[in-house]
Amino acid sequence: MQVDRGAARFSRAHPNVRMEVLNRREGRSGLSVSDFWIDGALPGAWTSELRTQTDVEKVEPRAEVGDGCIYRITYRNPPIVDLYRRLRLPLPFPIRMQAGVITWEIVARYSDFLKVFELARAADAGFAIVSTRRGRLRTHLPLLTEAEEKLLRAAMAAGYFAVPRGISLAGLARKMNRTDPTLHESMARIERKLLATGHRRPYNSP
């Protein structure tokens, strides 16, 4: 679906830049907070431009991962968030965006799917369904486990991904009371998962 809000306008202005929304949590009234993975520039390079986008309230560069950087963005809720909340539907992450086009998977009963479809079609007449299927939610995407997300947040807070690095792997291991080899394996697995999702190209740029 082609969109024209906040980060999506940034995406349209940089059609070769890939973006992924990794998660979402509730902010204060009417706001969402998400971690966005954005490629194509040095860590923090997009901060100023992202802050100028409509609906964006706050931008914090968080960590360098692979060929890009994670930004924590606070933004006003788009209508789709309110609909998903009302219908109690899950939002499968990551949600991918490129050239102003956002792609996501809808997991819902058929009656609820129609409501999402109607809202999406109202926002974009060119909205398209790539495929439909019945069955269990796919499990092959390398998403982070709860423990891996906790470790990633702790490493980011300690400055492990900062440029220059704020803490060594040995220092992080001591801080978290873990052995170097175990922590190294865990961090390598997290980076592989993030890179695996980041390097997928599920659609062609217009």
N, C-alpha and C positions, 0 to 999 in steps of 0.2 A: 504494500500500500504506500502510495506517495503522500507524505505529510509535510506540513509547513508550520511547525511550531518549534521554538527553542532550539534544542540540539539538532533537530531535523533541518532547520535552515542553515545551520553550520555545515551539516552534511551535504546539502545541496551546493554550498559554496566551494566545497572541496570534494568533488565527485570521486577522486581516486583514494580517498581516505576511508578505511574501514573502521566501523565503530561497533561495539557490543555492549549492551546493557547487561551487567552480570548479576544484578540483584535489585531489590527494591524494599524499602521499609517506610513506614509512616513517619512524616515529619510533623511539625505543628500544623494546625488546622489548614487543610487545603493544600498541603505540600507533600511531596515525596522526596526521598533521598536514595540515590542509586550510585553504584560504582560503574563508571563507563571505562571500557578499554578502548583507547584510540591509538591508531598506528600512524606512522608517517612523519614523525618529528621528534626532536629531543624532549626529554621529560619536562613537563610544565610549559612547553612552547605554546600550547593552545589556550592556556588559562585566560589571558586577557580577552581574546576573541569570544570564548564561550560565555564570559560574564556579560557580554553585550547582547546576548540573544534574548528574544522575547520569552517570557515565562521562566527564565533561569534566575534564581535568587542568589545562589552561592556556588563557587567552584573552588575545589581544593585539590591540587595535584598530590597524589598519594604515593605512587611507587612506579618504578620502571620495570616492565615485564615484557620480555621478548623484544620485538621491534617497536614497541609503543609504550604508553604510560597509562596508569589507572588514575582517573579523576573522580573524586566524589562530588556529585552535582546535586544541589537542592533546587527543585523546580516545582512550579504550580501544577497540580494534577490535571492531566488531559482528561477529556470526557470518558475515554476508554477505561481509565482506572476506576472511576466512580461506577461504571457499569459492571466491571468485573467484581468490585466489592459488593455491589447489590446482589449479583447473581451467585456470589460465593464461589467464583471460578478460580482455579490456579493459573498463575502466569509462569509458563515454562521458560526458564532462562538457559542460555543467553538469548537475548533478542538482538537481532543483527540489523544494522543500518548502513546504507551506502548510497551516495548520490541522492539523498532525500527520500529513499525508498526503504521502508521498514518491513522486515519479514519475521513472522512469529507463528507458532503452532497454537491452535485453539483446541483445548481439551474440554469438552462440554457435552451435555445432552443436546439432542438435535434442536429442541425448542429454544435452549439458551444460545446455541450456535447461531440460530436465525437472528436473535436480537443483536449479537455481536456483528453479524454480517450487515444488518440494516444500518447500524451506527457507522461501520467502516465505509459502506457504500455512500452514506450521506456525506462523509468527510472527503471521499475521493471516488469519483465516478469510475475511475480506472481500476478500482480495487479488484484483485483477482484471486481466486482460489486455485492453488497449484494442484492439490490433491486432497481427497478425503478417504478416510478408512475407519473401520471399527476394530476395536481390539485394545490391548493393553498399551499404556503409555510407553514410548520407546525408552530404552535404558542404555543405549550404546553411547550416548554423548558423555564425554569425560568430565562430568560436573564435579565440583569440589564437595567432599563430605563435610559434615559439620565440624569435625576435628581439624580438617585441612583449612577450612575458612577461618577457624579460630587461630590456627598457627600463622596463616597469611596476615591476619590483622595484627597479631603480636609482632611479627617480623617487620611489618610496615611501620608500626608505632615505634619500634626500637631503632629504625633507620637503616635496616639491612638493605633495602632497595634504593636508598638515597644515593645521589650522585654529588660529591664522592660518598662512598659507603660510610654510614655512621657507626656501624658495629660489624665486627668480623663474625664468621660462622661460629668460631670457637667461643667468642664472647656471647653470641646469641644462645648457644647451647648451654653455657654456664648460667645465663640469665633464666633460661627455661628449665634448668635442671635436667638436661638431656645430654646424651653422648653425641660427639661430633658425627660419627658415621650414621647414626639413626636420624639426626636432624638433617644431614646432607641428603639422605635418601628421600626424606619427606619433602624438603624444599624442591628437590629435582622433580619429584612427582607432581607437585603443584604447578611448577612452571611448564611441564610437559602438557598438563591438562589445559592450562590457559592458552598455550600456543596452539594446541590441537584445535580448539574452538576458534581461535583468532585467525587461523590460516584456511579455514573452510570458506569457500566462495559459493554460497547457495544460489546466487542469481547473477545475471550479467548486468553490469552498469549500463544505463541508457546512454 
